[in-house]
Amino acid sequence: MIGTRSEHPMQFPGPVVLIGGNGDIGKRLVPMLLDHLACPILLVSRNAGTSNETVEALQLDIAAEDATYKLPPGATVVNLIQAKPPAVAA
């Protein structure tokens, strides 16, 4: 049930990273994840989001060549956008 904190939250070895997490889908998904996960949540966006006690925001252009190296090691990454690397778009 949405809005009910799980008695046995799932754990991951690292944070859950939501690429495009500041968009509409991310805003709907984060509360559900908070109810069922026991790990940090990182919202990645080109525009600076707002960190708070439950999520951390990271401003990052995921289409940049070095973007992968700026994500935390061991993260579970969920892509909520359709970005293309510059080499593919050219």
C-alpha positions in Angstrom: 0.0 0.0 0.0 1.4 3.4 -0.9 2.1 5.7 2.0 2.7 2.8 4.4 6.2 2.3 5.5 7.3 -1.3 5.0 8.1 -3.4 8.1 10.9 -5.1 6.1 12.4 -2.5 3.7 14.7 -3.6 0.9 18.4 -2.9 1.1 20.9 -2.3 -1.6 24.7 -2.1 -1.4 24.7 1.5 -2.4 22.3 4.3 -3.1 19.4 4.2 -5.5 20.1 6.8 -8.2 17.1 8.2 -10.2 18.3 9.8 -13.4 15.7 12.5 -14.2 14.4 12.1 -10.6 13.2 15.7 -10.4 10.6 15.2 -13.1 7.0 14.2 -12.8 7.7 10.5 -12.6 10.5 10.9 -10.1 8.3 13.1 -7.9 5.7 10.3 -7.8 8.3 7.5 -7.4 10.3 8.9 -4.5 7.6 8.6 -1.9 7.0 5.0 -2.8 10.7 4.2 -2.7 11.0 5.9 0.7 8.3 3.6 2.0 10.0 0.4 0.8 13.8 1.1 0.8 16.4 1.3 3.5 19.1 3.1 1.5 19.9 6.6 0.3 18.2 8.0 -2.7 20.0 10.3 -5.1 18.1 12.4 -7.7 20.2 13.3 -10.7 19.1 16.2 -13.0 20.6 18.8 -15.3 18.9 21.4 -13.1 19.9 21.7 -9.5 17.3 20.0 -7.4 16.9 20.3 -3.6 18.4 18.0 -1.1 16.5 17.3 2.1 16.6 14.8 5.0 15.3 12.0 2.7 16.9 12.5 -0.7 20.1 14.0 -2.1 20.2 16.1 -5.3 23.0 15.9 -7.8 23.3 18.4 -10.7 24.7 16.4 -13.6 24.3 16.3 -17.4 23.9 12.5 -17.9 24.7 12.9 -21.6 28.2 14.2 -20.8 31.0 11.7 -21.6 32.3 11.6 -18.0 28.8 11.4 -16.3 29.2 7.7 -15.4 32.3 8.4 -13.3 30.4 11.0 -11.3 27.8 8.5 -10.0 28.5 6.7 -6.7 30.0 3.2 -6.9 27.7 0.4 -6.2 24.6 2.4 -7.0 21.4 1.0 -8.4 20.6 3.3 -11.3 17.1 3.9 -12.6 16.9 5.9 -15.8 13.7 8.0 -16.1 14.8 10.0 -19.2 15.8 9.3 -22.8 19.2 11.1 -23.0 21.6 10.3 -25.8 25.4 10.7 -25.5 26.7 13.5 -27.8 28.5 10.9 -30.0 25.2 9.2 -30.8 23.2 12.4 -31.4 25.9 13.7 -33.9 
